[in-house]
Amino acid sequence: MDAWRGLVAGFDATRLELRDFEARVDGDAAEATALVDGRHWLGDAIWRPVGVYRWTLEKRDGRWKVTAMTFVLTQEFGDRGLVAIAAERAKGR
């Protein structure tokens, strides 16, 4: 998440849409998923990854904590080259 946080700072704007959440709980462990449609802009150029977030959670001291998060890319639109530009821009912020 820290890597994504740093990368997102390099874009001019970002919008994430999450939907169709599902969760499975087994005692103090859980798994959750959500469909995600991301949009990341540099000027008028866009990179749009679409896929699924998967989270692993554990209940610790009565509170749920995310222990792992994975993004599975299922579709991609726009210019993936914007990622490298955003990463360079994020270094200076």
C-alpha positions as CSV (number, residue, x, y, z in Angstrom):
1,M,0.0,0.0,0.0
2,D,2.9,2.3,0.7
3,A,4.2,1.8,-2.9
4,W,0.7,2.7,-4.3
5,R,0.4,5.7,-2.0
6,G,3.7,7.0,-3.3
7,L,2.8,6.4,-7.0
8,V,-0.7,7.9,-6.8
9,A,0.9,11.2,-5.6
10,G,2.5,11.5,-9.0
11,F,-0.7,11.7,-10.9
12,D,-2.7,14.9,-11.4
13,A,-5.9,13.1,-10.3
14,T,-7.1,9.7,-9.3
15,R,-10.6,8.2,-8.9
16,L,-11.3,4.7,-7.7
17,E,-14.7,3.0,-7.9
18,L,-15.2,0.0,-5.7
19,R,-18.3,-2.2,-5.9
20,D,-19.7,-5.7,-5.3
21,F,-18.0,-6.3,-2.0
22,E,-18.0,-9.8,-0.6
23,A,-16.6,-11.1,2.7
24,R,-16.1,-14.6,4.2
25,V,-15.5,-14.8,7.9
26,D,-14.2,-17.9,9.7
27,G,-13.6,-17.2,13.3
28,D,-10.9,-14.5,13.7
29,A,-9.9,-14.7,10.0
30,A,-11.6,-13.2,7.0
31,E,-11.2,-12.7,3.3
32,A,-12.9,-9.9,1.4
33,T,-13.0,-8.9,-2.3
34,A,-14.3,-5.9,-4.3
35,L,-14.3,-5.0,-8.0
36,V,-12.3,-1.9,-8.6
37,D,-12.2,0.5,-11.6
38,G,-9.3,2.9,-11.3
39,R,-8.7,6.1,-13.3
40,H,-5.4,7.9,-13.1
41,W,-4.8,11.1,-15.0
42,L,-1.8,13.1,-16.1
43,G,-3.2,16.1,-17.9
44,D,-5.7,14.7,-20.4
45,A,-4.0,11.3,-20.6
46,I,-5.5,8.5,-18.6
47,W,-4.5,5.0,-17.4
48,R,-7.4,2.9,-16.3
49,P,-6.7,-0.4,-14.6
50,V,-9.8,-2.6,-13.8
51,G,-9.7,-5.7,-11.6
52,V,-10.3,-7.1,-8.2
53,Y,-9.0,-6.2,-4.7
54,R,-8.5,-9.1,-2.3
55,W,-7.9,-8.5,1.3
56,T,-6.9,-10.9,4.1
57,L,-8.0,-9.8,7.6
58,E,-7.4,-11.0,11.2
59,K,-9.3,-10.1,14.3
60,R,-6.8,-8.8,16.9
61,D,-7.8,-7.4,20.3
62,G,-11.4,-7.2,19.1
63,R,-10.7,-5.2,15.9
64,W,-10.3,-6.3,12.3
65,K,-6.9,-5.6,10.8
66,V,-5.9,-6.0,7.1
67,T,-2.9,-8.2,6.9
68,A,-2.6,-8.5,3.1
69,M,-4.0,-6.7,0.1
70,T,-3.7,-7.8,-3.6
71,F,-4.9,-6.3,-6.8
72,V,-5.6,-8.7,-9.7
73,L,-5.7,-6.8,-13.0
74,T,-8.5,-8.1,-15.4
75,Q,-8.6,-5.3,-17.9
76,E,-6.6,-2.2,-18.8
77,F,-7.3,0.9,-20.8
78,G,-5.3,4.0,-21.7
79,D,-1.6,4.5,-21.4
80,R,0.3,2.3,-18.9
81,G,3.4,4.5,-19.7
82,L,1.8,7.1,-17.4
83,V,2.8,4.9,-14.4
84,A,6.6,5.5,-15.0
85,I,6.0,9.3,-15.4
86,A,3.9,9.4,-12.2
87,A,6.5,7.4,-10.3
88,E,9.2,9.9,-11.2
89,R,6.9,12.9,-10.3
90,A,6.1,11.3,-7.0
91,K,9.8,11.1,-6.0
92,G,9.9,14.9,-6.0
93,R,6.9,15.3,-3.8
